[in-house]
Amino acid sequence: MSDHKVAYITGGTKGIGFGIAKVLLENGISVAFSGRKRDDVEKAERELKQYSENVLGIVSDVRSLESEEEAVKYTVEKFGRLDFVIANAGLGIFKPVDELTAEEWNDMIDTNLTGVFYTLKASVEELKKTEGYYITVSSLAGANFFENGTGYNASKFGVVGFTQAAMIDLRKHNIKSTVIMPGSVATNFNGNVPSEKDSWKIQPEDMGNLVLDILKMNPRVLPSKIEFRATKPA
Ligand SMILES: NC(=O)c1ccc[n+]([C@@H]2O[C@H](COP(=O)([O-])OP(=O)(O)OC[C@H]3O[C@@H](n4cnc5c(N)ncnc54)[C@H](OP(=O)(O)O)[C@@H]3O)[C@@H](O)[C@H]2O)c1
């Protein structure tokens, strides 16, 4: 890609969002990313600067539309435009439905589903200007339900439906949309500490390479829903 392009990634302080940021920066794309904790955002920004100086860490919580509007404003102030939005921030709490609290339910729905809408809502006018790209990170849990998964399954099934319906609306504005549904990725998700035992899993960098491949596709084609899994599950 030769033109100057700018991405905003939610939840980029670690895991998948960090991996996507790294690959985009290595490929000449300017990156703004968010997280809720200032210390984590500053640490990730320092680490990402080794790949490119064109990186901006922003403290933002996707559960707040106002906060996402500010994040988009900072991104455009810093880099002058916004081409790619990757709605990635999310969390999972896994418990039997009779034990899941209302607070835990709301935390997942507000972050994983409403947050994805807020990030789009805050950025859509900028994406119209650049005829950009909107990518969401759902999960294979957005197609397959499992024990202890009610809140997480509901949020991720929701992201698949939301992104596909948004795709139909947004393509009228020449904005492309893709929902990615990864299997197990070696991250800090659900309290995991990535180690050698995770070597069979998708790595965060693999997610970055997938996003880069999607962004590079010919404008006439649109991979609207992608299931992405480890070749050999443990
Ligand atoms: N790892 C997997 O196996 C897997 C598989 C399929 C799908 N996914 C999905 O991939 C996405 C990324 O997860 P991950 O595996 O990279 O997990 P992770 O290592 O725990 O990273 C999650 C990121 O999201 C941020 N975040 C959480 N809540 C946020 C909020 N309200 N506002 C802004 N940022 C927030 C976190 O930063 P702070 O906590 O500091 O805010 C962190 O940067 C999630 O949507 C997850 O559901 C993961």
The ligand as an ORCA input file, in Angstrom:
! r2SCAN-3c Opt
* xyz 0 1
  N      -8.055    -15.134     22.566
  C      -8.951    -15.891     21.966
  O      -8.837    -17.136     21.965
  C     -10.094    -15.249     21.208
  C     -10.825    -16.055     20.317
  C     -11.869    -15.490     19.604
  C     -12.181    -14.156     19.767
  N     -11.476    -13.397     20.647
  C     -11.846    -11.982     20.776
  O     -10.730    -11.187     20.440
  C     -10.850     -9.898     21.055
  C      -9.527     -9.534     21.711
  O      -9.273    -10.449     22.763
  P      -7.815    -10.946     23.169
  O      -7.810    -12.416     23.057
  O      -6.782    -10.150     22.479
  O      -7.861    -10.614     24.751
  P      -6.877     -9.790     25.711
  O      -5.467    -10.262     25.536
  O      -7.507     -9.906     27.050
  O      -6.984     -8.276     25.167
  C      -8.195     -7.570     25.262
  C      -7.967     -6.113     24.911
  O      -9.230     -5.416     24.954
  C      -9.098     -4.299     25.841
  N     -10.393     -3.974     26.426
  C     -11.181     -4.749     27.220
  N     -12.302     -4.098     27.546
  C     -12.228     -2.876     26.938
  C     -13.081     -1.741     26.901
  N     -14.262     -1.714     27.570
  N     -12.704     -0.658     26.174
  C     -11.518     -0.657     25.515
  N     -10.670     -1.702     25.515
  C     -11.023     -2.790     26.236
  C      -8.026     -4.727     26.831
  O      -7.407     -3.638     27.474
  P      -7.894     -3.103     28.931
  O      -8.396     -4.287     29.700
  O      -6.656     -2.491     29.508
  O      -8.945     -2.090     28.646
  C      -7.050     -5.410     25.886
  O      -6.280     -4.446     25.190
  C     -12.039    -10.008     22.028
  O     -13.175     -9.411     21.428
  C     -12.240    -11.520     22.171
  O     -13.572    -11.838     22.488
  C     -10.429    -13.905     21.374
*
